[in-house]
Amino acid sequence: MDTRASTKRSVVKAITYRVIIVCLDFLVVYLLTGKVAIAVAFMVVSNIYTTFVYFMHERLWARIKWGMTPRDKAE
């Protein structure tokens, strides 16, 4: 059976990934600066554009057939 990642799947993957990255961004910037305001500002700005880029990257890779193997019809 040939499968393709749906847009909804890509959105959910992007959101869950970003939640993890938001926490890590905040932690690292806070540890480096000791300032909550700077950590929050970085976290917000960074995650707006990187979420969009991740989504576009995911959709591009969903169209690339390289490295994909067909599934057996018996599965």
Protein Blocks (a to p, Z undefined) as FASTA:
>chain_A
ZZdddfklmmmmmmmmmmmmmmmmmmmmmmmnopaklmmmmmmmmmmmmmmmmmmmmmmm
mmpmghpacddfkZZ
